[in-house]
Amino acid sequence: MPIIFRHGGYIFFFYSNEGRPREPRHVHVRSSGSEAKVWLEPHVALADNHGFHSKHLKLIMAHVELNRAVLMDAWDEHFGN
């Protein structure tokens, strides 16, 4: 589980096994037992949410949007794209 970065109590990471065939670039976000999955392409969009309230999702989505290029580069580096 490569952690890309931490911010405000949130952990932004990938799972090393992202499916076969591999899903499009995305990031997982975890905090206090809640987890969300956010697509990075073709644009930032919520894929799945387990436990985050809308207030937290809004913050997460804004942070993913702000760091989209960093997250996509980290994905490519880790998975070899």
Order of alpha helices (4+ residues) and beta strands (2+ residues): beta-beta-beta-beta-beta-alpha-alpha
